[in-house]
Amino acid sequence: MADVIKHRKVKIVVLAAGEEIGAHCREGDIAILADSTGWWIKFVGAGGHLDCYGDPYPSYNEALWSAKAAAEFGT
């Protein structure tokens, strides 16, 4: 089940393995998900367009901190 964190009116959605971004996020949200390479931050744009940083973070806490920092400035 996806966990939702609100930060500066931005919804940060932490997805569990196998959960789809489109099923839990909409435009303006930030998704955090993990794979074998690390923790990814995905920014959800208009029409479901996804953008992300080029490299994953090594830990959940670093990904969450970065997502909160992005929320400070707007996505």
C-alpha positions as CSV (number, residue, x, y, z in Angstrom):
1,M,0.0,0.0,0.0
2,A,1.3,3.4,-1.0
3,D,2.2,5.8,1.8
4,V,1.4,9.5,1.3
5,I,3.4,12.4,2.9
6,K,2.2,16.0,2.5
7,H,5.0,18.6,2.4
8,R,4.3,22.2,1.4
9,K,1.0,21.2,-0.2
10,V,2.9,18.7,-2.4
11,K,1.9,15.0,-2.2
12,I,4.9,12.7,-1.9
13,V,3.8,9.1,-2.6
14,V,6.0,6.3,-1.4
15,L,5.2,3.2,-3.6
16,A,5.6,-0.4,-2.5
17,A,7.1,-2.9,-4.9
18,G,4.9,-3.5,-7.9
19,E,2.7,-0.4,-7.4
20,E,2.2,1.7,-10.5
21,I,2.8,5.5,-10.3
22,G,-0.3,6.2,-12.4
23,A,-2.6,4.3,-10.0
24,H,-1.5,6.5,-7.0
25,C,-0.2,9.8,-8.4
26,R,-1.5,12.8,-10.4
27,E,0.0,15.9,-11.8
28,G,2.2,17.8,-9.3
29,D,2.9,14.7,-7.1
30,I,6.3,13.3,-6.4
31,A,6.7,9.5,-6.4
32,I,9.4,7.6,-4.5
33,L,10.1,4.0,-5.5
34,A,12.8,1.5,-5.1
35,D,14.4,-1.0,-7.4
36,S,17.6,-3.0,-7.4
37,T,19.7,0.1,-8.1
38,G,18.3,2.3,-5.3
39,W,15.5,4.8,-4.5
40,W,14.1,6.9,-7.3
41,I,12.3,10.2,-7.2
42,K,9.8,10.6,-10.1
43,F,8.0,13.9,-10.8
44,V,4.5,13.6,-12.2
45,G,3.6,16.1,-14.9
46,A,0.7,16.9,-17.2
47,G,-0.8,13.9,-18.9
48,G,1.2,11.5,-16.6
49,H,4.5,12.6,-18.0
50,L,7.3,11.5,-15.7
51,D,10.6,13.2,-15.1
52,C,13.4,12.1,-12.6
53,Y,16.9,12.8,-11.5
54,G,19.5,10.8,-13.4
55,D,20.7,8.6,-10.5
56,P,18.9,6.8,-7.7
57,Y,19.6,7.5,-4.1
58,P,21.3,4.9,-2.0
59,S,18.7,5.1,0.9
60,Y,15.1,5.9,1.5
61,N,15.9,8.8,3.8
62,E,18.1,10.5,1.2
63,A,15.3,10.1,-1.4
64,L,12.7,11.5,1.0
65,W,14.9,14.4,1.9
66,S,15.4,15.2,-1.8
67,A,11.7,15.0,-2.5
68,K,10.9,17.3,0.4
69,A,13.6,19.8,-0.9
70,A,12.0,19.7,-4.4
71,A,8.6,20.3,-2.8
72,E,10.0,23.4,-1.1
73,F,10.6,24.9,-4.6
74,G,7.6,23.4,-6.3
75,T,7.8,20.6,-8.8
